[in-house]
């Protein structure tokens, strides 16, 4: 799953992921490790399920909690407003970012 997420970031591809409570469409922006070693994905959620009730917003996902992540064939132009390189949640190191 890590390679497909990294590829989606580098090629600006939207993804459809399954992350409780359901399916979501996201624009992946950064992939890296937390200080504790968890693999994280910073993404802008375009639509879909949301435990917080925010169906379109910035989200931080733990890769080990995703049960699926697929390129959905759509692209996005580039970083969304509010995106910052060097995501502070990824103190353990960044693998890929826009």
ABEGO torsion letter per residue (X at the ends): XAAAAAAAAAAGBBBBBBBOAEBBBBBBABBBBBAAGBBBBBBBBABEBBAAGBABBBBBBBAAABABBBBAGBBBAEBBBGBBBGBAABAAEBABBX
